[in-house]
Each structure stands twice: as structure tokens, then as C-alpha cells.
Amino acid sequence: MSQDHQLRLFIAVARANSLRQAAEILGVTQPALSKQIRALESTLGEALFLRHGRGMQLTPGGHELFLKVEPLFNSLDTTVALATHQSSHGGTLRIATVQTLVPGFIPELSRQLLAVYPSIRLTIHCDSSANVVESVERGKSDIGFVYETAVDGLNMISEPLFEERLALYTRANCDTNSDKLLNLAALKLILPPKPYALRRIVERVLGYSVQPYIECDSLELSLRLVSICDGVTVLPDGMPRDMVEDRGLRREPLTAIQPRRLVALSRSTRGQSRTLDKALEIASSVGARSAITSG
């Protein structure tokens, strides 16, 4: 593996202060990541991390290396991202998004953007909030749509879009009272894995870690499972009718859970790319209508 890639892995671990969390963000196994970090340490002839039960702590030498290489990779990623947008009538726009925006927001954003730039090539990647942030941070995506809580403290540009309320989705004949959160704990919950913001919200409301009835990272499949088994799921209140009522499902707003804010995340300021600027403009417009619809 090339040394520049090993350095990128080193930066990811240094940012996360945890081999496990960095491996989840990067989509690699923890042993494979550990092997590459040790290979880099062997090449440089010094330890870069102090390993302990709470995570990974940079050594003085590791901290010095991080301060040197992180700005260089940030600059390189920004240059590559900006070069992608030099043409205002074509090129590629790389979008990373959380899955809950896929049914309505992302298709409408894409439709309007393609109407302005018919020759643009869109790439759309769906993932957890943490991985969307990482994708934008590393320059793999030009714009990311995530929940505000996932970008706290990050040195990137975040533009608020709209607030999203959550609802409990059950079969139409299922008798539940979703305003009583104690009942939520007693239900057979179908939830995404732990890296997903929605899972963390449910666990924060309940006050403890849950073991889902079914763990599923697909929004479409989660609703399908609700329609054929005794499970229930928690998703945004604005799921399209053809995914809910037309399948014999019912939505019950979880009014006791605070709405969560969606933001557009990028590394480029407005005025550096017409395509990115237009995407942000459309996202704000579509987001405003989404807020009215779900309000």
C-alpha cells in the first residue's frame, strides 16, 4: 500500500482518537487498519500512537507529523474538488447523503439541478452521517447532506436546510401510543446500526443502548419488514405516501422527540464553483418546502 494512503489512514485515526471509530468511518476492518498504521510506524522508525483501553493517543512525534501532513492533504483535496467544478455547464458533482433524504429531497434536488445543467454527471452515495462527513472532509464528495449534530466542531462550511420530525411506523392495525416513550422501549424496534444518527437519537431518548429486534441500514427494507412482521421502525415523519399508507402502514408522530436539523456540508465557500453554488441554492429551496410539508 502506498505511503500517501497510509498517511491518510494515520490522519483518520488521529482525528478519531480511536482505531475502532476510524475503521468504521473508513469502511475497513480494525485489524487491517492497525496493520497499516504499524507499517507506517515501521517505515518512519518511531511510534505514532500510544495505545490504551480508551483509544489511540498521538505520541509527540505523531502529533508533529499530524500537524505537518493534515494541512497538506486538506489543501490537495480542496484543489481536486475545485478542479472538478471549473466548467459551469458540465463536470461532476459528487453528493453524499444520509438515507432518510433519498425518498423525496435528493430526487427533487437532482431533477432541478439536471434541468439547469443537463450535461452534468451526478454521483450519489448514501451512508451514515459519520461517513458522509468523512467523505466530504476527505474530498471524496463535494457536498454532503447530514444531521447538524454530526458536524459540530468540524472545520467545514455548514448551511442549515430544514428541521425534520420523527415518527413511529407500524402496521395500520397495530395498537401503540407513541407519545409514551416508555412504550417505545417495549416495542420490537427495527433500527439502523450504531454509526447512524437515527439509532443514536432513539438510544439517547430511551437513556440506554438498545438491542433492535432487527438491525437494518436500508430505509426501504425497514418499512417492508414492518409490513410483514411484528416490528416497528422510527423514521422521518415525511416519508412518501406510496412507501407508507399504500403499503398498509401507519405513521404516528413522536412529538416528545425534538426535531433534528439537516444541513448541507461542503469544504468550498460560495463563489468558487457555480455548480456547487447552484446545488446549495436548490437544496435550500427544496429544504424550505420540505419544512413546510412536514410542519
Disulfide bonds with the S-S distance in Angstrom:
none
